[in-house]
Amino acid sequence: EWLLLLDRYFDTAAGKKGWEGPARSNMYRYLAYLAYENEDYGPAAGLLARGFSASPVSFIADHRNWFAAAGCSSALLFPKAIHRKLQRLGSNVYAARR
């Protein structure tokens, strides 16, 4: 529903604004986070890819995207036990960055 609302807004807006790409990228990251938390790792990775497509520069510049991509990759590549250990390690590293 969010994507439909956003598309409807930008269809009626006068021209594309410079913040549209980064805004979409952030929204896709949030939706990927929700999918990841629901253990839907494939769709989460797909949403992150859409976020990259929406604004590659802002996507690469934001460290939260790197953590989300690492989490999705870990979940898709490794057995669940190894993924959980890497997830805990990533949580500690992310908390230290704050």
C-alpha positions in Angstrom: 0.0 0.0 0.0 2.9 2.4 0.8 4.3 1.9 -2.7 1.0 2.6 -4.3 0.5 5.7 -2.3 4.0 6.9 -3.1 3.5 6.2 -6.8 0.2 8.0 -6.8 1.9 11.0 -5.1 4.8 11.2 -7.6 2.4 10.8 -10.6 0.6 13.9 -9.5 3.6 15.9 -8.3 5.0 18.4 -10.7 8.2 16.8 -11.8 10.6 14.6 -9.8 12.3 16.1 -6.8 15.8 15.4 -5.7 14.7 13.6 -2.6 12.5 11.1 -4.3 15.2 8.5 -4.8 16.7 8.6 -1.3 13.1 8.6 0.1 12.3 5.5 -1.8 15.6 3.9 -0.9 14.9 4.5 2.8 11.3 3.2 2.5 12.6 0.0 0.8 15.1 -0.5 3.6 12.4 -0.2 6.2 10.2 -2.7 4.3 13.2 -5.0 4.0 13.7 -4.7 7.7 10.1 -5.8 8.3 10.4 -8.7 6.0 13.7 -9.7 7.6 12.2 -9.6 11.1 9.4 -11.9 9.7 12.2 -14.3 8.5 11.3 -13.6 4.8 14.9 -13.3 3.8 14.5 -13.6 0.0 11.9 -10.8 -0.2 13.9 -8.7 2.2 16.9 -9.0 -0.1 14.7 -8.1 -3.1 13.5 -5.0 -1.3 17.1 -3.9 -0.5 17.9 -4.4 -4.2 15.0 -2.1 -5.1 16.3 0.4 -2.5 19.7 0.3 -4.3 18.0 0.9 -7.7 16.1 3.8 -6.3 19.2 5.7 -5.2 22.5 3.9 -5.5 24.6 6.8 -4.0 22.5 7.3 -0.9 22.1 3.5 -0.5 25.9 3.0 -0.5 26.5 6.0 1.8 24.1 4.7 4.5 25.7 2.1 6.9 22.2 0.8 7.8 21.9 -0.7 4.3 25.2 -2.5 4.7 24.0 -4.1 8.0 20.7 -5.1 6.4 22.4 -6.6 3.3 24.8 -8.5 5.5 21.9 -9.9 7.6 20.0 -11.0 4.5 23.0 -12.5 2.9 23.9 -14.4 6.0 20.4 -15.8 6.3 20.3 -16.9 2.7 23.8 -18.4 2.6 24.4 -20.1 6.0 22.5 -22.6 8.1 20.2 -21.1 10.7 22.6 -21.7 13.7 25.5 -19.9 12.0 23.2 -17.1 10.9 22.0 -16.6 14.5 25.6 -16.3 15.7 26.5 -13.8 13.0 23.3 -11.9 13.8 24.3 -11.6 17.4 27.8 -10.5 16.4 26.3 -7.9 14.0 24.0 -6.6 16.7 26.9 -6.0 19.0 28.9 -4.2 16.2 25.8 -2.1 15.3 25.2 -1.2 18.9 28.8 -0.1 19.3 28.4 2.3 16.3 25.6 4.2 18.0 
